Amino acid sequence: MMGPALASQLGVLAACIVLFLPLGMAGWHLSRNKVLFFSGALFISLAVVVHLAPHLPSLSVFLLSSLSPSADSGVGSSSSSSSSSDPIPAVPFSSCIPFLHDITWHQETPSASVTWQWASEAHAAACDFKRVPRPDASDLLNGSWIVVAGDSQARLLTLALLRLLLDSVALPPIEADLFRRHSDYHASLSDRGFTIDFVWAPFESNLTALLRVLRRRSPASRPDVVVLGSGLWHMLHFTNSSLYGESLTSLKRAAVALLSTAPAQPPHMFWLGLPTLVNSMLNTEEKRARMNDTVWDEYDRELGESTILRSDGGPCLLLDVGSLSQGCGRGCTADGMHYDSVVYEAALHIMLNALLIESQQRI
């Protein structure tokens, strides 16, 4: 069946033949009488303009729509339906963003807890990064819907957020609900004015499906902050970095499509990086065989080549758990993969400071 774009092109071609072939023939026969020729040409041109002028706006819209890729209509649509060249809404420029991860780690004695702080170098000090206290975090996130989606690393970041916002009495039952195996978690904190959702999405395809569902919502009912992270499950169950890169490219398209149809204030999007893996501490032989430094490097390279990160022109600002966990050291992990709360606390405060910068707020 003939497509609309092809039909329109054939129609334009036919119109040109009908309109301009007689004009050419007339020119051939009337070339000796230039006044008569140009008078006839002017008359025909004016007639064409008068008849086509009312249709020009709709014609141009039709042609543009036939040449542009169609928008993703929601769950079940092909991942290629949204173009990776869709515009990403600009965020306020800040020279401080590149220094968010300039963190130093300290441990007074081998038995003491590891602590962190932002580096004292001039560029980091000038940015005035700070740990955001509970009242200020509540003010910053007031009225927000926060979605954190991914694997166990994303769950640990969600826990760090809840620990910051809630008192020690309210936290234990919430923590028990949050850590139900392979399950989602929802908390509507009406007294704090915001909602938190953790979505169990261990594979990149799960994250892509989630973003398509969010895009189906009206722009005003979409989340304000979206944190995504995956890779560990793919590394363990597929151990194929090229396939991981392809999945990230599809995920990036879904993220760009979500942002490109957003209102004036699009969601703030973050990517939770892979943690540093201590291979000898991994608790199964399968993990030790498949999740080694070489594979980690290949997956990290695919992350960069997917251009999903803001530093590569993509939609997501990196929360670099890899560098944070490496800085904290192997003493901060019991299984070579999941790290102590101090690592995810640091990632959380990096995220909050980024939100302060991008929302142009001060505390």
Backbone torsions as a table, in degrees:
resi	resn	phi	psi	omega
1	MET	NA	139.2	-177.3
2	MET	-72.6	129.2	178.9
3	GLY	-75.3	162.5	-178.2
4	PRO	-65.1	-34.9	-178.8
5	ALA	-66.3	-44.0	179.6
6	LEU	-64.9	-40.0	179.5
7	ALA	-62.0	-41.6	-179.5
8	SER	-66.4	-38.5	179.1
9	GLN	-65.2	-43.0	178.0
10	LEU	-64.3	-36.4	178.5
11	GLY	-64.5	-41.8	177.9
12	VAL	-63.9	-41.5	179.0
13	LEU	-61.7	-44.2	179.3
14	ALA	-62.9	-40.1	179.6
15	ALA	-63.1	-40.6	179.1
16	CYS	-62.8	-41.5	-179.7
17	ILE	-63.9	-45.9	-177.3
18	VAL	-65.2	-37.6	-174.1
19	LEU	-84.2	-43.5	-168.9
20	PHE	-97.9	-18.6	175.7
21	LEU	-64.0	-47.2	175.8
22	PRO	-60.3	-35.0	179.3
23	LEU	-64.3	-41.7	178.3
24	GLY	-65.1	-41.4	178.6
25	MET	-64.4	-40.6	178.2
26	ALA	-63.3	-39.6	178.6
27	GLY	-62.6	-37.0	179.2
28	TRP	-62.3	-44.2	-176.9
29	HIS	-81.0	-25.8	-175.5
30	LEU	-104.9	14.9	-175.6
31	SER	-62.8	-23.6	179.5
32	ARG	-78.4	-17.7	179.1
33	ASN	-117.6	86.9	-173.0
34	LYS	-64.8	-34.9	-179.7
35	VAL	-63.6	-46.4	179.0
36	LEU	-64.1	-38.0	-179.4
37	PHE	-63.7	-51.1	-177.3
38	PHE	-68.7	-30.7	175.2
39	SER	-64.5	-44.0	178.1
40	GLY	-64.8	-41.3	179.0
41	ALA	-62.4	-43.1	179.6
42	LEU	-64.2	-40.9	179.9
43	PHE	-63.6	-45.8	-179.3
44	ILE	-65.4	-41.2	-179.8
45	SER	-62.3	-44.8	178.3
46	LEU	-62.3	-39.6	179.5
47	ALA	-63.5	-41.2	178.6
48	VAL	-62.5	-46.0	-178.8
49	VAL	-62.4	-44.8	-178.5
50	VAL	-61.4	-39.3	-176.5
51	HIS	-79.4	-29.8	-176.5
52	LEU	-95.1	-19.6	-174.8
53	ALA	-54.3	-44.3	-178.7
54	PRO	-62.8	-21.0	-174.3
55	HIS	-100.4	-5.9	-174.6
56	LEU	-62.4	-44.7	179.9
57	PRO	-59.6	-48.2	-178.4
58	SER	-67.9	-32.1	178.1
59	LEU	-65.0	-42.5	-179.6
60	SER	-66.5	-39.3	177.9
61	VAL	-63.1	-42.2	-179.4
62	PHE	-63.4	-43.4	-179.0
63	LEU	-65.5	-40.6	178.5
64	LEU	-64.4	-41.9	-178.5
65	SER	-68.4	-30.7	179.7
66	SER	-74.8	-24.4	-179.9
67	LEU	-91.1	-20.7	-177.6
68	SER	-89.0	146.8	176.7
69	PRO	-66.7	142.3	-179.7
70	SER	-70.4	153.1	-179.4
71	ALA	-77.1	152.9	176.8
72	ASP	-68.5	129.0	-175.8
73	SER	-96.7	2.5	175.1
74	GLY	129.3	-161.1	-175.9
75	VAL	-60.8	136.4	178.3
76	GLY	94.4	-9.6	178.2
77	SER	-78.7	158.2	178.7
78	SER	-66.8	143.3	179.8
79	SER	-65.8	-19.5	179.8
80	SER	-82.8	-0.3	-176.5
81	SER	-72.9	-20.8	176.1
82	SER	-109.5	131.8	-174.6
83	SER	-84.8	140.9	177.5
84	SER	-70.1	-9.0	178.4
85	SER	-92.7	2.3	175.7
86	ASP	-57.0	144.2	-177.1
87	PRO	-68.3	138.1	174.1
88	ILE	-97.6	124.2	179.8
89	PRO	-54.4	135.3	-178.1
90	ALA	-70.4	145.2	174.8
91	VAL	-110.7	154.2	-179.6
92	PRO	-56.7	132.4	179.9
93	PHE	-73.4	138.7	174.6
94	SER	-144.6	129.9	177.4
95	SER	-72.9	-6.6	-178.2
96	CYS	-85.8	-22.8	-176.5
97	ILE	-53.0	-43.6	-178.0
98	PRO	-63.9	-15.8	-175.4
99	PHE	-103.2	8.4	-177.4
100	LEU	-61.2	-29.7	-177.1
101	HIS	-95.5	11.1	177.5
102	ASP	-78.9	81.4	-174.0
103	ILE	-119.9	141.6	175.1
104	THR	-113.3	150.2	-176.5
105	TRP	-117.4	144.5	-176.7
106	HIS	-136.1	145.5	173.0
107	GLN	-145.4	109.9	-173.8
108	GLU	-62.8	-45.6	179.8
109	THR	-137.0	160.7	179.6
110	PRO	-57.1	-26.2	-179.2
111	SER	-93.5	-7.3	-177.8
112	ALA	-82.8	158.8	177.3
113	SER	-72.8	148.9	177.3
114	VAL	-80.2	137.3	178.3
115	THR	-123.2	166.2	-178.6
116	TRP	-139.4	158.9	172.9
117	GLN	-158.9	160.9	176.7
118	TRP	-70.7	148.1	-177.8
119	ALA	-62.2	155.0	-177.0
120	SER	-93.5	4.6	177.8
121	GLU	-57.8	155.6	-171.9
122	ALA	-58.2	-41.7	-175.4
123	HIS	-67.2	-39.3	179.8
124	ALA	-72.1	-39.2	179.5
125	ALA	-65.1	-36.7	-179.6
126	ALA	-66.9	-25.0	-180.0
127	CYS	-78.2	-14.3	176.4
128	ASP	57.8	44.3	174.3
129	PHE	-65.9	147.7	-179.4
130	LYS	-154.5	153.8	169.9
131	ARG	-67.1	129.8	-176.0
132	VAL	-88.0	115.6	-179.8
133	PRO	-69.6	164.7	-174.5
134	ARG	-54.5	-50.1	-179.0
135	PRO	-59.9	-40.9	-179.1
136	ASP	-70.6	-35.7	176.3
137	ALA	-64.2	-39.4	177.8
138	SER	-64.1	-40.1	178.0
139	ASP	-66.6	-42.0	-179.0
140	LEU	-62.8	-40.6	-175.1
141	LEU	-95.1	3.4	-177.2
142	ASN	-58.0	129.0	179.9
143	GLY	80.5	7.6	-174.5
144	SER	-98.2	154.4	169.0
145	TRP	-113.9	119.8	-176.4
146	ILE	-111.3	126.3	177.2
147	VAL	-116.5	122.6	174.8
148	VAL	-116.5	120.9	-173.6
149	ALA	-131.1	137.2	178.0
150	GLY	155.7	-146.2	-176.7
151	ASP	-101.1	-152.6	-175.8
152	SER	-64.3	-28.3	176.8
153	GLN	-63.9	-42.0	177.5
154	ALA	-65.8	-35.2	178.4
155	ARG	-65.2	-39.6	179.5
156	LEU	-68.3	-33.4	174.8
157	LEU	-67.4	-39.4	176.6
158	THR	-60.9	-41.3	177.7
159	LEU	-62.4	-41.5	178.1
160	ALA	-60.6	-39.5	178.4
161	LEU	-65.2	-44.6	-179.9
162	LEU	-66.0	-37.0	177.8
163	ARG	-64.2	-34.9	178.0
164	LEU	-70.0	-38.4	-170.7
165	LEU	-89.0	-24.9	-173.0
166	LEU	-111.0	154.0	176.9
167	ASP	-80.1	168.2	-173.5
168	SER	-66.5	-24.0	180.0
169	VAL	-74.5	-40.8	-176.4
170	ALA	-78.7	-19.9	-170.9
171	LEU	-71.5	-43.6	-172.1
172	PRO	-54.1	-48.5	179.2
173	PRO	-65.7	-33.5	177.5
174	ILE	-67.2	-41.0	179.7
175	GLU	-62.9	-37.7	178.1
176	ALA	-64.0	-40.2	178.0
177	ASP	-68.1	-39.4	-177.5
178	LEU	-63.4	-34.6	-173.9
179	PHE	-99.2	23.2	167.7
180	ARG	-67.5	130.1	-168.4
181	ARG	-56.5	125.6	173.1
182	HIS	53.8	42.9	-178.4
183	SER	-127.4	159.9	174.7
184	ASP	-83.0	167.9	177.8
185	TYR	-144.7	139.1	179.9
186	HIS	-132.5	133.2	175.9
187	ALA	-137.5	122.0	175.4
188	SER	-107.9	103.5	-176.1
189	LEU	-95.9	83.0	-173.9
190	SER	-63.2	-33.7	-179.7
191	ASP	-70.4	-20.2	176.7
192	ARG	-101.5	-10.3	174.3
193	GLY	79.4	24.6	177.2
194	PHE	-150.7	167.9	-176.8
195	THR	-125.5	141.0	177.9
196	ILE	-123.2	131.7	174.2
197	ASP	-126.1	126.8	166.9
198	PHE	-103.0	129.5	-179.4
199	VAL	-116.7	119.8	177.5
200	TRP	-71.5	109.2	-175.3
201	ALA	-144.7	77.3	-171.0
202	PRO	-73.7	-19.2	-179.0
203	PHE	-112.3	155.8	-178.2
204	GLU	-62.5	-33.9	177.9
205	SER	-63.3	-33.9	176.1
206	ASN	-64.5	-40.8	179.3
207	LEU	-67.3	-39.9	178.7
208	THR	-62.2	-43.9	178.5
209	ALA	-62.3	-39.5	179.0
210	LEU	-62.0	-45.5	-179.0
211	LEU	-64.4	-34.3	177.2
212	ARG	-67.9	-36.9	175.9
213	VAL	-64.5	-43.6	179.6
214	LEU	-63.7	-34.0	-179.8
215	ARG	-69.3	-25.4	178.0
216	ARG	-71.0	-20.2	178.5
217	ARG	-73.7	157.6	175.6
218	SER	-65.0	148.4	-177.0
219	PRO	-53.8	-34.6	-177.7
220	ALA	-73.2	-15.0	-177.1
221	SER	-111.8	25.7	176.4
222	ARG	-97.2	161.2	-179.3
223	PRO	-66.1	156.4	178.5
224	ASP	-90.0	-30.5	179.5
225	VAL	-132.2	130.0	177.8
226	VAL	-126.9	122.3	176.6
227	VAL	-114.9	124.6	-178.6
228	LEU	-120.0	149.3	176.1
229	GLY	-167.4	137.0	178.6
230	SER	-164.0	174.7	176.9
231	GLY	136.8	-36.4	-177.5
232	LEU	-64.0	-44.1	-179.8
233	TRP	-68.0	-38.6	178.1
234	HIS	-64.1	-42.1	179.7
235	MET	-61.9	-39.9	-177.8
236	LEU	-75.5	-44.0	-170.5
237	HIS	-93.4	-21.9	-179.8
238	PHE	-116.8	-38.4	-179.3
239	THR	48.7	51.4	-177.5
240	ASN	-139.5	97.5	-174.2
241	SER	-66.2	-34.6	179.6
242	SER	-64.2	-42.1	177.8
243	LEU	-65.2	-37.0	176.3
244	TYR	-61.9	-43.3	178.6
245	GLY	-62.5	-40.3	177.9
246	GLU	-63.5	-40.4	178.8
247	SER	-65.1	-38.5	178.2
248	LEU	-66.1	-35.7	178.0
249	THR	-64.1	-41.9	176.0
250	SER	-64.7	-39.6	178.1
251	LEU	-63.7	-40.9	178.5
252	LYS	-60.9	-42.8	178.7
253	ARG	-58.6	-41.8	179.6
254	ALA	-66.1	-38.0	179.0
255	ALA	-67.1	-43.2	178.8
256	VAL	-64.2	-39.7	178.7
257	ALA	-63.4	-38.3	177.9
258	LEU	-65.0	-45.4	-177.9
259	LEU	-69.6	-36.2	-175.4
260	SER	-71.6	-15.4	177.1
261	THR	-109.6	18.8	-177.0
262	ALA	-85.0	162.2	174.9
263	PRO	-71.2	-166.2	-176.5
264	ALA	-58.1	-32.6	178.0
265	GLN	-111.2	92.3	-177.7
266	PRO	-72.4	164.3	177.4
267	PRO	-60.9	145.4	170.1
268	HIS	-81.4	125.0	-174.5
269	MET	-116.5	134.4	-179.1
270	PHE	-128.1	151.9	175.1
271	TRP	-117.9	125.1	-179.7
272	LEU	-89.4	109.9	-174.4
273	GLY	-70.7	164.1	178.8
274	LEU	-68.4	140.8	176.6
275	PRO	-74.0	158.8	170.8
276	THR	-67.2	132.0	-178.5
277	LEU	-99.2	130.6	173.8
278	VAL	-100.2	95.7	-168.1
279	ASN	-56.9	-41.9	-176.1
280	SER	-67.4	-16.6	-178.6
281	MET	-97.6	-7.4	179.8
282	LEU	-63.2	143.3	-164.4
283	ASN	-91.9	4.5	173.7
284	THR	-137.4	154.7	178.2
285	GLU	-64.5	-36.5	178.7
286	GLU	-61.0	-43.0	178.5
287	LYS	-65.4	-42.8	-179.1
288	ARG	-64.1	-32.4	-179.9
289	ALA	-76.2	-37.0	-171.5
290	ARG	-99.8	-21.5	-173.3
291	MET	-114.2	65.0	-179.9
292	ASN	-103.9	178.3	-175.6
293	ASP	-62.6	-37.0	-179.3
294	THR	-63.9	-46.1	179.2
295	VAL	-65.6	-40.9	178.8
296	TRP	-57.9	-45.5	-180.0
297	ASP	-62.3	-39.3	179.0
298	GLU	-64.8	-41.6	179.3
299	TYR	-67.4	-39.4	178.9
300	ASP	-65.5	-36.9	177.1
301	ARG	-65.5	-40.7	177.9
302	GLU	-64.0	-34.3	176.6
303	LEU	-60.5	-44.9	178.4
304	GLY	-65.4	-41.8	-177.4
305	GLU	-71.9	-19.3	177.7
306	SER	-72.3	-16.5	-177.8
307	THR	55.9	33.2	176.2
308	ILE	-81.9	-17.7	-176.7
309	LEU	-85.7	148.8	179.6
310	ARG	-58.5	-37.2	-178.8
311	SER	-64.2	-19.4	178.5
312	ASP	-106.5	14.2	179.9
313	GLY	91.7	8.3	-177.5
314	GLY	-94.4	-170.1	-172.8
315	PRO	-89.4	-16.1	-168.9
316	CYS	-110.1	132.7	173.5
317	LEU	-85.6	131.2	-174.2
318	LEU	-76.0	130.9	164.0
319	LEU	-102.1	100.5	-166.3
320	ASP	-83.1	80.4	178.3
321	VAL	-64.4	-26.7	177.8
322	GLY	-59.8	-51.0	-179.8
323	SER	-71.4	-35.0	179.8
324	LEU	-66.2	-44.9	-179.5
325	SER	-69.0	-34.7	176.5
326	GLN	-65.5	-39.8	178.6
327	GLY	-66.1	-37.8	179.1
328	CYS	-69.2	-36.8	174.1
329	GLY	96.9	169.8	-176.2
330	ARG	-68.2	-16.7	174.7
331	GLY	-70.0	-10.2	-178.9
332	CYS	-96.1	6.7	179.5
333	THR	-134.3	142.4	178.8
334	ALA	-99.7	-19.7	-176.6
335	ASP	-127.2	10.0	177.7
336	GLY	77.5	5.6	-175.7
337	MET	-139.1	-46.8	179.4
338	HIS	-98.6	132.7	-172.8
339	TYR	-108.4	166.9	179.5
340	ASP	-62.9	161.5	-174.6
341	SER	-59.9	-24.9	-177.1
342	VAL	-62.1	-31.6	179.3
343	VAL	-67.3	-45.6	-178.0
344	TYR	-76.0	-25.6	171.9
345	GLU	-63.6	-44.9	178.0
346	ALA	-61.7	-44.0	178.4
347	ALA	-60.9	-39.7	179.9
348	LEU	-62.9	-45.8	-178.0
349	HIS	-70.6	-28.8	171.0
350	ILE	-62.5	-43.8	178.7
351	MET	-62.6	-44.6	-178.6
352	LEU	-64.7	-39.8	177.1
353	ASN	-66.8	-35.7	175.2
354	ALA	-63.8	-40.1	178.2
355	LEU	-64.7	-38.8	176.8
356	LEU	-61.4	-42.8	-179.4
357	ILE	-65.9	-48.1	-173.9
358	GLU	-73.8	-28.3	177.1
359	SER	-90.0	-2.8	178.1
360	GLN	56.4	43.7	176.1
361	GLN	-106.2	160.5	175.7
362	ARG	-128.8	149.1	176.7
363	ILE	-124.5	NA	NA
